[in-house]
Amino acid sequence: MSSKKGSIVVVSTGMTLGAHMTPRCRSYIEHADIVIGSNPPLVEQWLESINPNYQSLQGLYAKGKHRADTYREMVDTMMAAVREGKNVVGAFYGHAGVFAWAPHRVVKEARKEGYEAHMEAGVSAEDCLYADMGIDPGRVGSQHFETTQLMKYQRQIDPTAYLILWQVGLAGDTTVKRFSTGEAYRQVLVDLLSEHYPLEHQVAIYECPFTALDDMRIEWMALKNLPSAHVSLISTLVVPPSQKMVKNQTVLDKLAELDLQQEL
């Protein structure tokens, strides 16, 4: 336990407005000296109703501004409040630790400086995807990549498992300054995926509902039609398996031998 005054707890506000926040996260927000967060406008209004001392970080984003600069400023803003001796809550949309650099960084920096700091788990888009699309990741496995990272690096794709690609609306953005890319960029993604999947293979664009009254978006299409599909910052690409799993007979034989030894 730190004797230093000031602390930070990073909480997750969940995907669906008012429905996904855990009681622990809400309690931290209610009792914080200040809540500093990055959330959609309606979520921020809701957070202000829970704790009037809410400060939005959304104004730090700007067109043409490198997102790394924005994230660094987010950390600096939260740390400034911690150093003032305040009990700070950082509130972030979805799961605060998923596709979010600033929440992890502020916890790390606060601990390094001797302040109490931790992160609370929450409901992420991945959790909602499994429920809404009826996917059990334990059945054939699942692999997750940030879309541009998959395009930039030589990653191994397993077509016998689900492939989940996050931030497909930013496919191919190497500038880290854009808020969307176009059809030509998604065509490069399709060309890459076509090395593992037929162009007629059915894929889906998934978007989690924002409020309890909204409908989820699950739009199926042939892989070749992805470039012309409507995508946004919240769109996720779901690619089901195109091949069946192949048994590893060598390992199965070894396991059978071990089983036989156990029986003797």
C-alpha atoms as one frame of an Amber mdcrd trajectory, in Angstrom:
protein
   0.000   0.000   0.000   1.292   3.445  -0.915   1.439   6.237   1.649   1.374
   8.820  -1.143  -1.806  10.876  -1.368  -3.580  10.570  -4.685  -4.681   7.488
  -6.574  -6.214   6.356  -9.823  -8.595   3.563 -10.711  -9.279   2.987 -14.397
 -12.819   1.699 -14.915 -14.693   0.293 -17.887 -18.071   1.770 -18.846 -19.094
  -1.169 -21.072 -20.482  -1.245 -24.600 -24.219  -0.661 -24.099 -25.168   2.567
 -22.347 -26.105   1.995 -18.709 -26.281  -1.785 -19.032 -22.733  -3.101 -18.845
 -21.034  -1.191 -16.049 -20.209  -3.359 -13.040 -21.274  -2.291  -9.524 -17.585
  -1.915  -8.562 -16.925   0.461 -11.458 -20.001   2.540 -10.637 -19.005   2.749
  -6.984 -15.546   4.034  -7.884 -17.122   6.701 -10.122 -19.576   7.788  -7.417
 -16.859   8.271  -4.802 -14.107   9.777  -6.974 -12.831  13.315  -6.443 -12.764
  13.646 -10.231 -13.676  11.382 -13.149 -11.658  11.837 -16.317 -12.700   9.861
 -19.345 -13.009   9.239 -23.055 -16.506   8.121 -24.010 -19.301   8.808 -26.515
 -21.307  11.985 -25.708 -24.350  10.161 -24.282 -22.108   8.077 -22.009 -20.381
  11.227 -20.810 -23.734  12.834 -19.962 -24.665   9.705 -18.026 -21.345   9.744
 -16.161 -21.898  13.400 -15.229 -25.208  12.396 -13.645 -23.325   9.908 -11.469
 -20.468  12.265 -10.600 -20.731  15.950 -11.620 -16.939  16.261 -11.455 -16.472
  14.690 -14.873 -13.822  15.885 -17.308 -13.936  14.725 -20.919 -10.817  13.828
 -22.875 -12.620  13.764 -26.214 -11.478  17.294 -27.054  -7.898  16.063 -27.310
  -8.680  14.285 -30.589  -8.181  16.318 -33.770  -8.131  15.601 -37.486  -4.584
  15.183 -38.744  -3.204  14.854 -35.199  -1.174  11.737 -34.432  -3.195   9.589
 -32.051  -0.061   8.846 -30.023   0.068  12.552 -29.124  -3.578  12.438 -28.059
  -3.023   9.371 -25.893   0.034  10.929 -24.258  -2.002  14.030 -23.409  -4.701
  11.814 -21.876  -2.151  10.226 -19.566  -0.691  13.621 -18.649  -4.155  14.975
 -17.811  -4.986  12.074 -15.495  -1.549  12.069 -13.857  -1.765  15.801 -13.159
  -4.903  15.196 -11.081  -3.292  12.268  -9.270  -0.237  14.381  -8.395  -2.593
  17.005  -6.936  -3.572  14.358  -4.379  -6.977  13.554  -5.821  -8.646  10.161
  -5.932  -9.037   9.942  -9.687 -11.146   7.614 -11.806 -10.295   7.189 -15.483
 -13.463   6.049 -17.253 -13.179   4.515 -20.709 -15.765   3.120 -23.113 -16.038
  -0.652 -23.477 -13.271  -2.485 -21.648 -10.712   0.085 -20.564  -7.845  -2.282
 -21.263  -8.837  -3.361 -24.770  -7.460  -1.340 -27.702  -6.606   1.456 -25.320
  -3.024   2.607 -24.717  -3.666   5.444 -22.283  -5.432   3.418 -19.536  -2.621
   0.867 -19.307  -0.002   3.596 -19.424  -1.506   5.766 -16.687  -1.701   2.783
 -14.298   1.927   1.966 -15.032   3.132   5.545 -14.537   1.110   6.074 -11.356
   2.547   2.913  -9.800   6.054   3.910 -10.837   5.625   7.220  -9.025   4.361
   5.461  -5.898   0.612   6.044  -6.189  -2.096   3.422  -5.760  -3.392   2.435
  -9.188  -5.296  -0.422 -10.775  -7.745  -1.238 -13.574 -11.225  -2.717 -13.275
 -12.480  -5.159 -15.911 -15.540  -4.513 -18.028 -17.664  -5.727 -20.933 -15.859
  -5.426 -24.259 -16.997  -5.613 -27.879 -15.513  -9.113 -27.968 -17.840 -10.259
 -25.177 -20.850  -8.832 -26.999 -19.742 -10.355 -30.313 -19.626 -13.866 -28.874
 -23.110 -13.478 -27.406 -24.757 -11.722 -30.356 -23.269 -13.971 -33.046 -23.573
 -17.210 -31.090 -19.861 -17.975 -31.299 -18.148 -20.176 -28.734 -14.402 -19.458
 -29.075 -13.638 -22.764 -27.390 -15.210 -24.830 -30.167 -12.661 -24.274 -32.952
 -10.645 -21.420 -31.447 -10.428 -17.755 -32.386  -7.648 -15.404 -33.393  -7.786
 -11.649 -33.002  -5.785  -8.973 -34.762  -5.941  -5.227 -35.151  -6.584  -4.959
 -38.891  -3.711  -2.686 -39.875  -1.262  -4.660 -37.747  -2.256  -7.814 -39.612
  -1.631  -6.020 -42.894   1.739  -4.580 -41.882   3.354  -7.692 -40.452   3.776
 -11.292 -41.519   1.295 -12.879 -39.133   0.131 -16.484 -39.204  -3.558 -16.923
 -40.075  -5.273 -20.191 -39.169  -8.261 -20.734 -41.509  -9.586 -23.542 -39.270
 -10.430 -21.018 -36.512 -12.476 -17.824 -36.384 -10.576 -14.712 -37.465 -11.689
 -11.497 -35.740 -10.319  -8.259 -37.183 -10.762  -5.114 -35.100 -10.907  -1.543
 -36.418 -11.525  -2.650 -39.981 -12.691   0.901 -40.745  -9.067   1.974 -40.303
  -7.642  -0.823 -42.469  -4.237   0.112 -43.782  -3.847   3.395 -41.884  -0.112
   3.694 -41.252  -0.272   7.424 -40.449  -2.171   6.941 -37.146  -3.869  10.253
 -37.969  -6.956   9.213 -39.926 -10.390   8.281 -38.627 -11.218   6.143 -41.658
  -9.729   4.674 -44.825 -11.375   3.853 -48.127 -12.227   1.014 -50.471  -8.733
   0.804 -51.964  -7.284   0.082 -48.524  -9.867  -2.611 -47.815  -9.091  -4.148
 -51.197  -5.504  -4.627 -50.025  -6.930  -6.421 -46.981  -9.083  -8.635 -49.197
  -6.065  -9.475 -51.343  -4.220 -10.559 -48.209  -7.104 -12.617 -46.851  -7.662
 -14.266 -50.228  -4.395 -16.121 -49.693  -6.242 -18.087 -46.990  -9.953 -17.809
 -47.875 -11.956 -18.110 -51.122 -13.272 -14.776 -52.414 -16.810 -16.174 -52.116
 -16.267 -17.061 -48.442 -18.945 -15.463 -46.268 -17.719 -12.895 -43.741 -19.641
 -10.556 -41.445 -19.449  -6.944 -40.321 -20.417  -6.777 -36.648 -21.330  -3.698
 -34.621 -22.415  -3.833 -30.987 -25.623  -1.970 -30.040 -24.958   1.291 -28.205
 -28.256   1.461 -26.292 -30.715  -1.200 -25.206 -33.105   0.027 -27.935 -30.540
  -0.285 -30.741 -30.202  -3.328 -32.932 -26.877  -5.062 -33.360 -25.455  -5.046
 -36.863 -24.514  -8.401 -38.376 -24.176  -8.056 -42.131 -23.000 -11.051 -44.128
 -21.283 -10.744 -47.486 -18.776 -12.459 -49.725 -15.196 -11.574 -48.887 -14.769
 -10.019 -52.338 -17.508  -7.468 -51.510 -15.857  -6.157 -48.350 -14.242  -3.107
 -50.011 -17.635  -1.623 -50.934 -19.281  -2.443 -47.589 -20.217   0.318 -45.153
 -17.781   0.305 -42.243 -17.084   2.690 -39.379 -14.798   3.029 -36.385 -16.913
   0.521 -34.455 -17.039  -2.123 -37.210 -15.446  -5.512 -36.606 -14.837  -8.101
 -39.318 -15.706 -11.700 -38.444 -14.273 -14.393 -40.711 -15.572 -17.913 -39.938
 -13.350 -20.939 -40.566 -12.982 -21.969 -44.199 -11.303 -25.303 -43.490 -11.800
 -28.165 -41.062  -9.285 -28.961 -38.357  -6.857 -31.759 -39.220  -5.962 -34.266
 -36.534  -2.360 -34.380 -35.341  -1.989 -38.145 -35.418   1.555 -38.093 -34.038
   0.434 -36.376 -30.853  -2.711 -38.507 -30.623  -0.585 -41.663 -30.763   1.629
 -40.359 -27.947  -1.408 -39.542 -25.817  -2.901 -42.971 -26.485   0.355 -44.561
 -25.363   0.312 -42.525 -22.156  -3.303 -43.514 -21.515  -2.377 -47.164 -21.976
   0.486 -46.834 -19.488  -1.886 -45.254 -16.967  -4.236 -48.247 -17.274  -1.470
 -50.818 -16.664
